[in-house]
Amino acid sequence: NNETDRAVVMAALASTDLVTWFDEETPLQLIAQIRPDILVKGGDYDVESLAETALVRSWGGDARALPFVDGHSTTALVRRIRG
């Protein structure tokens, strides 16, 4: 799924306040500007080692990683479609 498709799905969730993109290597500047209460990363990140985590926690927020769910990747979806 391309980033626009993923953003549309995320934005449709009632619990989501903002979906955006960034061009920098890390989103530190954007996160500092937005100051989210919760930052969510994919399960391929070690959240505890990220500078973003320390930044969000500096104002009392939290950072979490969502675990991968086997069989629900874009690759698996394409494989099922192609049959």
N, C-alpha and C positions, 0 to 999 in steps of 0.2 A: 504494500500500500504506500502511495506517495505521501509526502508530509501534509499536503492539503487534505487528503482523505482522512488521515489520522487526526488532524486538527479538528475537522468537522465532527468526528465521533467524540473526541474528548470534550469539545465545546458543548455538545448536546447533553452532557451529564449535569445534573442539577448541582452537584458538588464542585463543579469547575467554575472558577471566577474569570480565568484568563488563560488563553492559549496563544503563544507567540513564538517567533523564531528569533535566532540571533546569528550573526555572521562571525563573531569572535571565536577564538579557540575555546574559551570557557565563558559561561554566562554570568560571571561575577558582577560585572557592571550593571547588567540588566536586573539581576536579583537584588542588588543593593538599592536600585531605584524603586523596584516594585515592593520589596520587603514582604514576601509571602509568609503566611503562617505555617504552611506546609509545602515542602518541595518534594516532588516525586520523581524518582529516576528509575530506569529499567534495571532489571535484575542482573545485568552484565556489569554493573558498577559496584564497587566497594564503597558504599555510601560513607562509611566512617573515615575514609582516606581523602575525601573530596574537600577542597577549599570551600565549595558552595555550602556544604553541610555546616562547617564552622561558622560561616557568615550568617546563615539562617538561624542557627542556634544562638548567635550572639545577641539577638533581640528576643529570644524566647520561643522561636519557631522550632520546627522539627523537619528532618529530612528522612525520607523512607525510600526503600527500593521495592518495587513490585516483582515478585518472583515470576520466572517464565513458566508457562503452562504448556506442557508437552502437547504437540499436535495443533497448537494455535498460532504458529508463526506464519509469516507471509509465505515463506518457502513451502510449508505444509499445505497452506491454502491453494497455492498455485499447483502443487502436485495433485491435490484432490480434483481440481478443476480439469486438469489435463487428462486425468484418469489413467 
